[in-house]
Amino acid sequence: MTRGRGQSAPLPVRDGLGPARVRLRGGSVLVELADRFGEEAAAKVLAGEVVCADGSTVTPATVLPPNSYVYLYRDVPDEVPVPFDVPVLYRDENIVVVDKPHFLATTPRGGHVAQTALVRLRRSLDLPELSPAHRLDRLTAGVLLFTVRRDVRGAYQTLFARGEVRKTYLARAAVDPTLGFPIVLQSRIIKRRSQLQAVEESGESNAETLVEHLGDGLYRLTPRTGRTHQLRVHMASLGLPILGDSLYPDVIDVAPDDFSRPLQLLAQSLEFDDPVSGLQRGFETKRMLAE
């Protein structure tokens, strides 16, 4: 099941969660959902809980052509609670800026659904149209911006997509006295869906990071692009993997209820010209990295 993109879902957000969107192979909807997702999905058809893109209810007799979509609410999996708050740094009629903790995903994905910043904030702030303008990795903490209403969402997301937001991060790592800073790292980073790690490959560069050593193993990272895991990959490529990183350079199995070693990576600040108000905006985390 996938989340709907680029169009309004015919079902509203319910308890902080939007409906899942399923693209069909074609034929009997009941048979296909049962085949792909099991008895629970079939039971939702029988209970009248699955709808077509036009909002009509799917019945056991509904037949749809290939590449049609149906919508339904997912069952929320059992999740380990993330025992950290999501403080609001700023809020107005257009945006909400929060200080995301480590271990909390930005949006629902895989086994992380209710324990995500998006769902928690939709519930606590009673903002069903809340949506992220960008994303932070689950293990990265710091400044994260959400849009409040659907009609302003595109304007803020476009800022990030075009690289018009000035972002800085702080990280802790080992010290290599043979390296001279600042360093600008440029490489081609690819993240494949089936793999946990992003990798650097030969070819035209698509990722650039300015790395500055502030002393005692504290680094300021300024990404000029936004590839998945870019900062973690670039620091590992220097032989200075970020402390607490369970993916780079090697994958380390960590229990889902182990919150003892957070990744020492913090989204320190965001600065941009507000596309709606025209104001200059600047937000900074109140969190600190462990010494």
N, C-alpha and C positions, 0 to 999 in steps of 0.2 A: 504494500500500500504506500502511496506517495502523497505528499502534501500538495494541495492545489497551488498553482502559480499562474499569475497573469490574468486571472479572472476571479470574479466573486463566486464563492461557494454558495450553493442553494440552502445550506444549513448554517445557522449562526454558531458563533463560539459558545461552547457550553462548559461551564466550570473551568474557564481558562484555556480550553482546548478547541481548536478548529477541527472540522471533519477531515478524515482521510479521503483522498481522491484516488480511484482505481481506474486505470485504463484497461479496457476489455479487449480480448481477442476476437470476440464476436460470438453470437448465439445466445443460448439461455443464460441469463445472468445468474440465476440460482445455481445451475450446474457448474458454471465457471468459478463462482466464489467458493462453492463447496470444495471444488477440486484444488483450488489454489490456496485457500486459507482455512479449510476445515469446517467442521460442524458449527462452530460459533458464528462464522460469517453467514452460513446458510440460515441459521436461526434468526439472524438479524433481518434477512429477507422475509422470512415467514412472519416476523413480528412487525413488519412494515417500517423498519428502521433504516432502509436503504433507499436513496432517492436518485433520480436521473439529474442531468445537468439543468434541466428546465424546472426542477423542483417536484416533478411527479413521482409518486411512490412506486418503487419496484415491487412487482408481485411475482409469485412463482411462475407465472406465464410470460413474464417480460422477456422479449428477445431484442437484442440491440446489435447494430452492425459493428465491425471491427473499429477500434480506436475511439469508441464511445467511452464516456466517463460516468461512473456512479460515485456517490458520496455516502459515507457512513462514519459514525463515531467509533474510534478504536477503544478497545478495553485497555484500561491503564494497567501496566504490569506492576508487580510488587517491586518497590525500589528501596534502596538504602537511603534514609534521609540524609541530606547534606546539612551538617549542623552549624551552618553559618548564615548570618543575615545578609540582606541585599540593601544596603543603605541608599537612599535617594539623595543625590547631590544637588539636583535641580529639577524643577518641574514647572511647565507652563501649559498653555492650551495646545501646543504643537509637539513638544518633546518631553521626554523623561530621561534624565542622565543618572546612572547608578554606578556604584562602586562594587562591581561583581567580585564575589569571593572565589578563591581557588576551588576546584572540584565541582563547580556548578556549570553545566552546559548552558549555552546561550538559548538554544531552541531545542524542542523535542527531536530526538534521533535515537534509533535503536532502543536500548533499555532505559534511556533517560527521557522521561516524559514529564511527569508532574514535578520531578526534581530538576527543573530548569529555570533559568532567570525569567524567561518569557511567561511561563505558566504561573509561577509564583507571583509575579508582578501584576498580571492580568487579574488574578484573584484578590490580591491584597489592595490594589488601587482601584478595583472595579472599572477596568479599562479594557473592554473586550476587543477593541481594534488595535491595541498596542502591538507594535511590530518592530523588530530590530532594524536599524539603519545599516548596521554592520555586525560582525561577529567577533567574539574572542574564543579561543580554544577553551575547552572545559577546564584545563589545568592552569590557564592563565587568569590572573586577577586584574582588576583595575577598571578604568573608565569605559563605560559602555552606553551607547546612545540608542534610545527607542523613539519611534514616532507614535503619537497618541491617536491620530486619525488617519483613515485610509486616504483622504484627499491630499494630505501633505507628505505621504510616505515616499512617493517617487522623487520629490525634490531633494530630500535628505539622502536617500539611497544613491542618487546620482552623484552627489558630492563625493561619497566614498568611492564609487565606481570609477570616477574620473581622477582620483588621486588628489582632490582639492582640499582634503583634510590633513592638517599637520599633526602627526602623531609621534610621541616619544614613549619609549619603554625603558625600564630599569631591569637589570639582570645581575645575578651573582654567579660567578664562575671562578675557576682557578686563575692563577697569574702565570704568564709565560714571559720572563724577562727578555727573551730574544725577539719578541714582537714589538714593533713600534706603532703607536696609535697617534692619531686616528687612522682607521683602515676603512676603505670603501670596498665592500664585497659585491661582486656581480657574478651571477651564474644562472643557469637554466634549471629551475626546480619543477618537478612533475610529481603530482600526487594521484596515484591510481586508486580507484574505488575499492579494489579488493585487498589493498595493502595498508598496513598501519602506518608505515613510514613514507614520507616524501623523499625523493631522491634527486640528486644533482646529475644531470646528463649533459653530454656535449651538445652544442647547438647554440642558437642565438639566445643571449641572456634575457630572462624575463623577471629577474629578481635582483633588487639592489638594496643594500643595508649599509648605513654609516655606523661604525662601531667606535665608541670612545671609552677609554678606560679612565674612570674617575678616581681610581686608587683603591687599594685593599680589596681587589676582586669585585668591585662594583662597576658595572658598565652601563652606559647610556646607548641605547640602540634606536636609530632613526630609520625606519623602513621607508623607502621611496617607491615601493611597490607592495602588493598585498597577497603574496602567494601563501598557500596553506603551509603552516609550520615554518615559514621562511626564517624567522629569527632563530628558532631552535636548530634548523639545518645549518645556517650560516655560522652560528657559534660553534657547533660541533665540527664544522669544516676547518675551523682555526685550531682544533685540538683543545677547545675550551667549552665543552658541553655545559649547558646551564645546570646548576645544581638542582637536584631533585627530578631531573628529566628521566622518565621511564621509557622513552622511545629512542633517544639519540645519545650516544651513537648506537647503543644496543637496546633491544626491547627487553624490559624487565617486567615480570608478572607482579602486579600489585593487587592485593585484595580490595574488593569494592568498598569495604568499610574501614580501610586504612587511610586516615587523613593526617598521618603523622609527618609526612615528608612532602610538603607542597612544592611544586615547581617554582623556582626562584625567578619568576618572570612576571613583571607588573606593567600593565598599560598605564603609564604615568600621566599622560595628558592628551587632550584633544583640543585643537584650535581650528576655527573655520569661520567663514562669512556666512551668516544664517541666510539660507535661500528664500525664506519667507519674510522675516522681519528686516533683513538687511544689516542686522547688528553683527559686530565682531564677537564671537563666542570663544570662551576658553574655560576648560574644566580640568581639574587635577585630582588624582586619587588622594585619599587620606590614609591609605594603607602604607605599610613599610615592609621591606624585605628583611628576613632574618639576618642577623649579623653572622 
